[in-house]
Amino acid sequence: MYVEERVYTLQVGTAAQYFKNYEESGMKVQLRHLPHMVGYYTTEAGELNLVIHLWAYDDLNQRDKCRAAMQADPEWQAYLVKNRPFMLKQETRIMKCAPFFVQRLKKMLAAAQ
């Protein structure tokens, strides 16, 4: 299994509107296309104005197919028009689960459904 970490640096003072837009427009589209939301966070200490979200995939082919379908969705494209102006920087990291963690992550994801 793989977990994708996406980190967005937002303009100062835009987090509340970013989260409002995401909750109203973006989240439902992502949940329709992406298999497992692991978490969605903002920083309280350290580097501020960061939004971090984690998504789990069985393999990288699944990730590619899911993200391509989402990018083609007109609702997702409309959402991006609302929130992209708040983003200053985007980072993405794809992490492969340690062998001993795969089953634990699968159990956590199953319990969340």
FIKOLZA-1660 file (N, C-alpha, C; in steps of 0.1 Angstrom, whole numbers, plus 5000, padded with zeros to 4 digits):
% residues 113
   i   px   py   pz ch aa at
   1 5008 4988 5000  A  M  N
   1 5000 5000 5000  A  M CA
   1 5009 5012 5000  A  M  C
   2 5003 5023 4995  A  Y  N
   2 5010 5036 4994  A  Y CA
   2 5001 5047 5001  A  Y  C
   3 5008 5056 5007  A  V  N
   3 5001 5068 5012  A  V CA
   3 5007 5080 5005  A  V  C
   4 4998 5089 5000  A  E  N
   4 5002 5101 4994  A  E CA
   4 5000 5112 5004  A  E  C
   5 5011 5120 5006  A  E  N
   5 5010 5132 5015  A  E CA
   5 5010 5144 5006  A  E  C
   6 5000 5153 5007  A  R  N
   6 5000 5165 4999  A  R CA
   6 5000 5176 5009  A  R  C
   7 5009 5186 5007  A  V  N
   7 5011 5197 5015  A  V CA
   7 5009 5210 5007  A  V  C
   8 5000 5218 5011  A  Y  N
   8 4997 5231 5005  A  Y CA
   8 5001 5242 5014  A  Y  C
   9 5009 5252 5010  A  T  N
   9 5012 5264 5017  A  T CA
   9 5002 5274 5012  A  T  C
  10 4994 5280 5022  A  L  N
  10 4984 5289 5019  A  L CA
  10 4989 5304 5022  A  L  C
  11 4982 5313 5015  A  Q  N
  11 4985 5327 5018  A  Q CA
  11 4980 5329 5032  A  Q  C
  12 4987 5338 5040  A  V  N
  12 4983 5341 5053  A  V CA
  12 4968 5346 5053  A  V  C
  13 4960 5341 5062  A  G  N
  13 4947 5346 5064  A  G CA
  13 4936 5340 5055  A  G  C
  14 4940 5330 5047  A  T  N
  14 4930 5324 5038  A  T CA
  14 4926 5310 5042  A  T  C
  15 4931 5304 5053  A  A  N
  15 4928 5290 5057  A  A CA
  15 4913 5288 5059  A  A  C
  16 4906 5297 5066  A  A  N
  16 4892 5296 5069  A  A CA
  16 4884 5294 5056  A  A  C
  17 4886 5303 5046  A  Q  N
  17 4879 5302 5033  A  Q CA
  17 4883 5290 5026  A  Q  C
  18 4896 5286 5026  A  Y  N
  18 4900 5274 5019  A  Y CA
  18 4892 5262 5025  A  Y  C
  19 4892 5260 5038  A  F  N
  19 4885 5249 5044  A  F CA
  19 4870 5250 5041  A  F  C
  20 4864 5261 5041  A  K  N
  20 4849 5263 5038  A  K CA
  20 4847 5258 5024  A  K  C
  21 4855 5263 5014  A  N  N
  21 4853 5259 5000  A  N CA
  21 4855 5244 4999  A  N  C
  22 4865 5238 5006  A  Y  N
  22 4868 5224 5005  A  Y CA
  22 4856 5216 5010  A  Y  C
  23 4851 5220 5022  A  E  N
  23 4840 5212 5028  A  E CA
  23 4828 5213 5020  A  E  C
  24 4825 5224 5014  A  E  N
  24 4813 5226 5006  A  E CA
  24 4814 5221 4992  A  E  C
  25 4826 5221 4986  A  S  N
  25 4827 5217 4972  A  S CA
  25 4837 5206 4968  A  S  C
  26 4848 5207 4975  A  G  N
  26 4859 5198 4971  A  G CA
  26 4859 5184 4977  A  G  C
  27 4855 5183 4990  A  M  N
  27 4856 5170 4997  A  M CA
  27 4847 5159 4990  A  M  C
  28 4835 5163 4987  A  K  N
  28 4826 5153 4981  A  K CA
  28 4831 5147 4968  A  K  C
  29 4838 5156 4960  A  V  N
  29 4843 5151 4948  A  V CA
  29 4855 5142 4950  A  V  C
  30 4864 5146 4959  A  Q  N
  30 4875 5137 4962  A  Q CA
  30 4871 5124 4968  A  Q  C
  31 4861 5124 4977  A  L  N
  31 4857 5112 4983  A  L CA
  31 4850 5103 4973  A  L  C
  32 4844 5109 4962  A  R  N
  32 4838 5101 4952  A  R CA
  32 4848 5094 4943  A  R  C
  33 4860 5100 4942  A  H  N
  33 4870 5094 4933  A  H CA
  33 4882 5087 4940  A  H  C
  34 4886 5092 4951  A  L  N
  34 4898 5087 4958  A  L CA
  34 4893 5077 4969  A  L  C
  35 4901 5065 4970  A  P  N
  35 4896 5055 4978  A  P CA
  35 4896 5057 4993  A  P  C
  36 4907 5063 4998  A  H  N
  36 4908 5063 5013  A  H CA
  36 4914 5077 5018  A  H  C
  37 4906 5085 5024  A  M  N
  37 4911 5097 5030  A  M CA
  37 4917 5093 5044  A  M  C
  38 4930 5094 5046  A  V  N
  38 4936 5090 5059  A  V CA
  38 4935 5102 5069  A  V  C
  39 4937 5114 5064  A  G  N
  39 4936 5125 5073  A  G CA
  39 4937 5138 5065  A  G  C
  40 4932 5149 5072  A  Y  N
  40 4933 5162 5067  A  Y CA
  40 4936 5172 5078  A  Y  C
  41 4947 5179 5077  A  Y  N
  41 4952 5186 5089  A  Y CA
  41 4957 5200 5085  A  Y  C
  42 4958 5208 5095  A  T  N
  42 4965 5221 5094  A  T CA
  42 4975 5223 5105  A  T  C
  43 4985 5230 5103  A  T  N
  43 4996 5232 5113  A  T CA
  43 4992 5241 5124  A  T  C
  44 4996 5238 5137  A  E  N
  44 4993 5246 5149  A  E CA
  44 5007 5252 5154  A  E  C
  45 5018 5245 5151  A  A  N
  45 5031 5250 5155  A  A CA
  45 5041 5247 5144  A  A  C
  46 5052 5253 5144  A  G  N
  46 5062 5251 5134  A  G CA
  46 5058 5260 5122  A  G  C
  47 5060 5255 5110  A  E  N
  47 5057 5263 5098  A  E CA
  47 5041 5264 5097  A  E  C
  48 5036 5276 5097  A  L  N
  48 5022 5278 5097  A  L CA
  48 5016 5280 5083  A  L  C
  49 5003 5280 5082  A  N  N
  49 4996 5282 5070  A  N CA
  49 4997 5270 5060  A  N  C
  50 4999 5258 5066  A  L  N
  50 5000 5246 5058  A  L CA
  50 4987 5238 5060  A  L  C
  51 4983 5232 5049  A  V  N
  51 4973 5222 5049  A  V CA
  51 4979 5209 5044  A  V  C
  52 4977 5198 5052  A  I  N
  52 4983 5185 5049  A  I CA
  52 4972 5175 5048  A  I  C
  53 4971 5168 5037  A  H  N
  53 4962 5157 5036  A  H CA
  53 4968 5144 5031  A  H  C
  54 4963 5133 5036  A  L  N
  54 4969 5120 5033  A  L CA
  54 4958 5111 5027  A  L  C
  55 4962 5104 5016  A  W  N
  55 4954 5095 5009  A  W CA
  55 4960 5081 5007  A  W  C
  56 4953 5070 5009  A  A  N
  56 4959 5057 5008  A  A CA
  56 4954 5051 4995  A  A  C
  57 4963 5043 4989  A  Y  N
  57 4960 5036 4977  A  Y CA
  57 4966 5022 4978  A  Y  C
  58 4960 5012 4971  A  D  N
  58 4965 4999 4971  A  D CA
  58 4978 4998 4963  A  D  C
  59 4979 5006 4952  A  D  N
  59 4991 5006 4944  A  D CA
  59 4991 5019 4936  A  D  C
  60 5002 5021 4929  A  L  N
  60 5003 5034 4922  A  L CA
  60 4994 5035 4909  A  L  C
  61 4991 5023 4904  A  N  N
  61 4982 5023 4892  A  N CA
  61 4968 5028 4897  A  N  C
  62 4964 5023 4909  A  Q  N
  62 4951 5028 4914  A  Q CA
  62 4951 5043 4916  A  Q  C
  63 4962 5048 4921  A  R  N
  63 4963 5063 4923  A  R CA
  63 4962 5070 4910  A  R  C
  64 4969 5065 4900  A  D  N
  64 4969 5072 4887  A  D CA
  64 4955 5072 4881  A  D  C
  65 4948 5061 4882  A  K  N
  65 4934 5060 4876  A  K CA
  65 4925 5069 4884  A  K  C
  66 4925 5069 4897  A  C  N
  66 4916 5076 4905  A  C CA
  66 4918 5091 4903  A  C  C
  67 4931 5095 4903  A  R  N
  67 4934 5110 4902  A  R CA
  67 4930 5115 4888  A  R  C
  68 4932 5107 4878  A  A  N
  68 4929 5111 4864  A  A CA
  68 4913 5112 4863  A  A  C
  69 4906 5103 4869  A  A  N
  69 4891 5105 4868  A  A CA
  69 4887 5117 4876  A  A  C
  70 4893 5120 4887  A  M  N
  70 4890 5132 4895  A  M CA
  70 4893 5145 4887  A  M  C
  71 4905 5145 4881  A  Q  N
  71 4909 5157 4873  A  Q CA
  71 4900 5160 4862  A  Q  C
  72 4894 5149 4856  A  A  N
  72 4884 5151 4845  A  A CA
  72 4870 5155 4849  A  A  C
  73 4867 5154 4862  A  D  N
  73 4854 5157 4867  A  D CA
  73 4852 5173 4867  A  D  C
  74 4841 5177 4860  A  P  N
  74 4838 5192 4860  A  P CA
  74 4836 5198 4874  A  P  C
  75 4831 5190 4883  A  E  N
  75 4829 5195 4897  A  E CA
  75 4842 5198 4903  A  E  C
  76 4852 5189 4901  A  W  N
  76 4865 5191 4907  A  W CA
  76 4872 5204 4900  A  W  C
  77 4871 5205 4887  A  Q  N
  77 4876 5216 4880  A  Q CA
  77 4870 5230 4886  A  Q  C
  78 4857 5230 4888  A  A  N
  78 4851 5242 4894  A  A CA
  78 4856 5245 4908  A  A  C
  79 4858 5234 4916  A  Y  N
  79 4863 5236 4929  A  Y CA
  79 4877 5242 4929  A  Y  C
  80 4886 5237 4920  A  L  N
  80 4899 5243 4919  A  L CA
  80 4900 5257 4916  A  L  C
  81 4890 5262 4908  A  V  N
  81 4890 5277 4905  A  V CA
  81 4888 5285 4918  A  V  C
  82 4881 5279 4927  A  K  N
  82 4878 5286 4940  A  K CA
  82 4890 5286 4949  A  K  C
  83 4897 5275 4950  A  N  N
  83 4908 5273 4960  A  N CA
  83 4922 5275 4956  A  N  C
  84 4925 5273 4943  A  R  N
  84 4939 5274 4938  A  R CA
  84 4945 5288 4941  A  R  C
  85 4937 5299 4940  A  P  N
  85 4942 5312 4943  A  P CA
  85 4948 5314 4957  A  P  C
  86 4944 5306 4966  A  F  N
  86 4949 5307 4980  A  F CA
  86 4962 5300 4982  A  F  C
  87 4966 5291 4972  A  M  N
  87 4978 5283 4974  A  M CA
  87 4990 5290 4968  A  M  C
  88 5001 5290 4977  A  L  N
  88 5014 5296 4973  A  L CA
  88 5023 5285 4968  A  L  C
  89 5022 5273 4973  A  K  N
  89 5031 5262 4970  A  K CA
  89 5024 5249 4973  A  K  C
  90 5028 5239 4965  A  Q  N
  90 5023 5225 4967  A  Q CA
  90 5034 5215 4967  A  Q  C
  91 5034 5206 4976  A  E  N
  91 5043 5195 4977  A  E CA
  91 5036 5182 4978  A  E  C
  92 5041 5172 4971  A  T  N
  92 5035 5159 4972  A  T CA
  92 5046 5148 4974  A  T  C
  93 5043 5139 4983  A  R  N
  93 5052 5128 4987  A  R CA
  93 5044 5116 4986  A  R  C
  94 5050 5105 4980  A  I  N
  94 5043 5092 4980  A  I CA
  94 5052 5083 4988  A  I  C
  95 5045 5077 4998  A  M  N
  95 5053 5068 5007  A  M CA
  95 5047 5054 5006  A  M  C
  96 5056 5044 5006  A  K  N
  96 5053 5030 5006  A  K CA
  96 5052 5025 5021  A  K  C
  97 5042 5019 5024  A  C  N
  97 5040 5014 5038  A  C CA
  97 5051 5004 5042  A  C  C
  98 5056 5005 5054  A  A  N
  98 5066 4995 5059  A  A CA
  98 5058 4981 5059  A  A  C
  99 5065 4970 5057  A  P  N
  99 5058 4957 5056  A  P CA
  99 5050 4954 5068  A  P  C
 100 5054 4958 5080  A  F  N
 100 5046 4955 5092  A  F CA
 100 5034 4964 5094  A  F  C
 101 5033 4975 5086  A  F  N
 101 5022 4984 5088  A  F CA
 101 5011 4982 5078  A  F  C
 102 5012 4974 5067  A  V  N
 102 5002 4973 5057  A  V CA
 102 4989 4968 5063  A  V  C
 103 4989 4957 5070  A  Q  N
 103 4977 4951 5076  A  Q CA
 103 4971 4961 5086  A  Q  C
 104 4979 4968 5094  A  R  N
 104 4973 4977 5104  A  R CA
 104 4966 4989 5096  A  R  C
 105 4972 4994 5086  A  L  N
 105 4965 5005 5078  A  L CA
 105 4953 4999 5072  A  L  C
 106 4953 4987 5066  A  K  N
 106 4940 4982 5061  A  K CA
 106 4929 4981 5071  A  K  C
 107 4933 4977 5083  A  K  N
 107 4923 4976 5094  A  K CA
 107 4918 4990 5098  A  K  C
 108 4926 4999 5098  A  M  N
 108 4922 5013 5102  A  M CA
 108 4913 5019 5091  A  M  C
 109 4916 5016 5078  A  L  N
 109 4907 5021 5068  A  L CA
 109 4894 5014 5068  A  L  C
 110 4894 5001 5070  A  A  N
 110 4881 4993 5071  A  A CA
 110 4873 4998 5082  A  A  C
 111 4879 5002 5094  A  A  N
 111 4871 5006 5105  A  A CA
 111 4865 5020 5103  A  A  C
 112 4871 5028 5094  A  A  N
 112 4866 5042 5091  A  A CA
 112 4854 5042 5082  A  A  C
 113 4852 5030 5075  A  Q  N
 113 4841 5030 5065  A  Q CA
 113 4827 5027 5072  A  Q  C
% end
